[in-house]
Amino acid sequence: MLRDPDPLQAPPDAPGARAGAPRLFEQVRDALRREILRGVWPAESRLPSESELIERFGVSRITVRQAIAELQAHGLVQTINGKGSFVARPDRGVSQSPLVGVLEAMRKRGFDARGELVSCKPRPAPAWVAAELKIETGTVLGTLTVRRRCEGVPFAIGTTWGPQSLCEAIARCDLVEHDVAAIIAGPLGMRTARTRVRVSAETAQPRMARSLQCEPGTALLVVHTTSFDFEGHPTSCAITHGRADRMDYRVTLRG
């Protein structure tokens, strides 16, 4: 239970306020957001009433309303007068996203493209992941590795790093038919404010060549992505290796 003795809340710079400490409405907002993203409150389900949230968190009504307003501003919640607040239904498909998933891109070209889950397990973050997510090297994160096939032949393999709960939730979804990005934005209802993309090229080392059923030294396209929430915090990152002779990766830039 949180503690909210003053319904108007002291400003962050008030005497006795801890520098950098999350304000109470932010704590309520983040707790509810985590539950929404974990599927505790699925799309179109009704959130607890204001009174129930006040009792649960031990905060004032204005604090609860601030938290709900933040969730609504971020597209996670919609409030209907007289009925309450509901988990927003995510937009279907990925056409609104600036990133086109590799499965979708291949299908648009007329190919039969499918994914397969390779692994989902906790692993210590290497230095490059730690730098992307602004955490300590060695922090245990969830990892989700998915291989994509085109006409039955592997053409790309990607690993997503993020909270274990996120990776486990993705693993429970249909990775055969859907890209990871589409699952995050669709069934999981996780809105991403922006995604940073870096593309490079390298040659396939023996282990990667085995995974993609190609010869060592084959040219590969390497795509690094890092997603950020509406507060500017990195939420997950991924690296995908794809065969340059087969992979089609597209980004739509909007002014």
C-alpha positions in Angstrom: 0.0 0.0 0.0 1.2 3.5 -0.9 1.0 6.4 1.6 -0.9 9.5 0.5 -1.6 11.8 3.5 -2.2 14.9 1.3 -4.7 14.5 -1.5 -3.1 17.4 -3.4 0.4 15.8 -3.0 3.4 17.8 -2.1 5.5 19.0 -5.1 8.7 17.1 -5.8 10.8 20.0 -4.4 8.7 20.3 -1.2 10.6 20.0 2.2 11.0 16.3 3.1 10.4 15.1 -0.5 13.0 12.6 -1.7 14.9 13.7 -4.8 14.1 11.5 -7.7 11.5 9.5 -5.8 8.5 8.6 -8.0 5.4 10.6 -7.2 2.4 8.5 -5.9 0.4 8.7 -9.1 3.4 7.5 -11.0 3.7 4.5 -8.7 0.0 3.7 -9.2 0.2 4.2 -12.9 3.3 2.0 -13.3 1.7 -0.8 -11.2 -1.4 -0.8 -13.3 0.6 -0.6 -16.5 2.7 -3.6 -15.5 -0.5 -5.6 -14.9 -2.0 -4.5 -18.2 1.1 -5.6 -20.1 1.2 -8.9 -18.2 -2.4 -9.6 -19.2 -3.8 -9.3 -15.7 -6.3 -6.9 -17.2 -6.8 -8.0 -20.9 -8.0 -5.8 -23.7 -11.6 -4.4 -23.1 -11.7 -5.5 -19.5 -12.9 -3.1 -16.9 -10.3 -1.8 -14.4 -11.1 -1.7 -10.7 -13.2 1.3 -9.7 -11.7 4.5 -8.3 -12.9 3.4 -4.8 -11.3 0.0 -5.2 -8.0 1.5 -6.3 -8.1 4.0 -3.5 -8.5 1.1 -1.0 -5.8 -1.0 -2.7 -3.1 1.6 -2.9 -4.1 3.7 0.1 -4.0 6.9 -1.9 -6.4 9.8 -2.6 -9.0 10.0 -5.4 -7.0 12.7 -7.2 -3.9 10.4 -7.2 -5.9 7.6 -8.8 -7.4 10.0 -11.4 -3.9 11.3 -12.3 -2.7 7.7 -12.8 -5.7 6.8 -15.0 -5.3 10.0 -17.0 -1.6 9.1 -17.7 -2.6 5.6 -18.8 -5.3 7.1 -21.1 -2.8 9.6 -22.6 -0.5 6.7 -23.4 -3.3 4.8 -25.2 -3.5 1.9 -22.6 -6.9 2.9 -21.1 -10.1 4.5 -22.2 -12.6 6.0 -19.7 -16.3 6.0 -20.4 -18.4 8.3 -18.3 -20.7 6.5 -16.0 -19.1 3.1 -16.8 -15.5 3.3 -15.7 -12.1 2.8 -17.2 -11.3 -0.1 -19.6 -8.2 -1.5 -21.1 -8.0 -0.1 -24.6 -8.1 -2.5 -27.5 -4.8 -2.3 -29.4 -5.0 -1.5 -33.1 -4.9 -4.7 -35.1 -2.2 -5.4 -37.6 1.1 -3.5 -37.9 0.2 -1.1 -40.7 0.3 1.8 -38.3 3.8 0.9 -37.1 6.9 2.5 -38.8 8.5 -0.9 -38.7 7.3 -3.7 -40.9 8.0 -7.2 -39.4 10.1 -9.6 -41.5 7.2 -12.1 -41.7 4.8 -9.5 -42.9 7.4 -8.1 -45.4 8.0 -11.6 -46.9 4.3 -12.3 -47.2 3.7 -9.1 -49.0 6.1 -10.4 -51.6 4.0 -13.5 -52.0 6.1 -15.9 -50.0 5.0 -18.4 -47.3 6.8 -17.0 -44.3 6.4 -18.5 -40.7 8.2 -18.2 -37.4 9.2 -20.7 -34.8 10.2 -20.3 -31.2 13.8 -21.4 -30.6 14.1 -20.5 -26.9 12.8 -18.4 -24.1 15.0 -18.2 -21.0 16.7 -15.8 -18.6 20.2 -14.8 -19.4 22.7 -12.2 -18.0 22.8 -9.1 -20.2 26.0 -8.7 -22.2 27.6 -5.2 -22.4 25.8 -4.1 -25.5 22.4 -5.0 -24.2 23.2 -3.3 -20.9 24.2 -0.1 -22.7 21.0 -0.1 -24.8 18.7 -0.7 -21.8 20.8 1.5 -19.4 21.3 -1.3 -16.9 24.2 -3.0 -15.3 26.1 -5.6 -17.3 25.2 -9.1 -16.1 21.6 -8.1 -15.0 19.4 -11.1 -15.6 16.8 -10.4 -18.3 14.4 -12.5 -20.3 15.5 -13.5 -23.8 13.3 -14.7 -26.6 14.8 -16.2 -29.8 12.7 -16.7 -32.9 13.7 -18.2 -36.3 11.8 -17.2 -39.4 11.4 -19.5 -42.4 10.5 -18.6 -46.0 9.1 -21.5 -48.0 10.5 -23.7 -45.3 14.0 -22.4 -45.5 15.4 -20.4 -42.5 16.2 -16.8 -43.5 16.4 -14.8 -40.2 16.9 -15.4 -36.5 16.3 -12.8 -33.9 16.7 -12.4 -30.1 14.7 -10.0 -28.0 16.0 -8.9 -24.6 13.7 -7.4 -22.0 11.8 -8.2 -18.7 11.3 -11.9 -18.2 7.5 -11.3 -17.9 7.5 -9.7 -21.3 9.4 -12.4 -23.0 7.3 -15.2 -21.4 4.1 -13.4 -22.5 5.4 -13.2 -26.1 6.3 -16.9 -26.0 2.7 -17.8 -25.1 1.5 -16.1 -28.3 1.3 -17.3 -31.9 4.9 -16.8 -33.1 4.3 -19.0 -36.1 2.0 -16.4 -37.8 3.0 -13.2 -36.1 6.1 -11.0 -35.8 7.3 -10.2 -32.3 6.6 -6.5 -32.8 3.1 -7.2 -33.9 2.5 -9.3 -30.8 3.8 -6.6 -28.5 1.6 -4.0 -30.0 -1.4 -6.3 -30.5 -2.3 -9.0 -28.0 0.0 -7.6 -25.3 -1.2 -4.0 -25.8 2.2 -2.5 -25.2 2.5 0.9 -26.8 5.9 2.0 -27.9 6.6 5.7 -28.2 9.6 5.2 -30.6 12.0 2.6 -31.8 15.6 3.2 -32.7 17.0 1.1 -35.5 20.5 0.4 -36.6 21.4 -1.7 -39.6 24.7 -3.2 -40.4 26.3 -6.0 -42.4 28.5 -8.9 -41.4 29.4 -12.4 -42.6 27.9 -15.6 -41.1 30.1 -17.3 -38.5 29.8 -21.1 -38.3 27.2 -21.2 -35.5 25.0 -18.6 -37.2 25.5 -20.3 -40.5 24.1 -23.6 -39.0 21.1 -21.7 -37.6 20.3 -20.2 -41.0 21.4 -23.2 -43.0 23.8 -21.3 -45.1 27.5 -21.4 -45.8 30.0 -19.7 -43.3 30.9 -16.4 -44.8 27.4 -15.8 -46.3 26.5 -12.1 -46.2 24.1 -11.2 -43.4 21.9 -8.2 -42.7 22.0 -7.3 -39.0 19.2 -5.2 -37.5 19.4 -3.8 -34.0 16.2 -2.3 -32.5 15.6 -0.6 -29.2 12.1 0.4 -28.1 11.2 3.2 -25.7 8.2 4.0 -23.7 6.4 7.4 -23.4 8.8 8.5 -20.6 11.8 7.9 -22.8 12.9 4.7 -21.0 14.2 1.8 -23.0 11.8 -1.2 -22.6 13.4 -3.9 -24.8 16.0 -4.4 -27.5 16.5 -7.0 -30.2 19.1 -8.1 -32.7 18.1 -10.0 -35.9 20.5 -11.7 -38.3 19.0 -12.3 -41.8 20.4 -13.8 -45.0 21.0 -10.8 -47.3 19.9 -12.9 -50.3 16.4 -13.5 -48.7 15.6 -11.0 -46.0 13.4 -8.0 -46.8 13.4 -5.4 -44.0 11.5 -2.1 -44.4 11.1 1.1 -42.4 8.5 3.7 -43.2 9.5 7.3 -42.3 6.8 9.8 -41.6 7.4 13.5 -41.4 
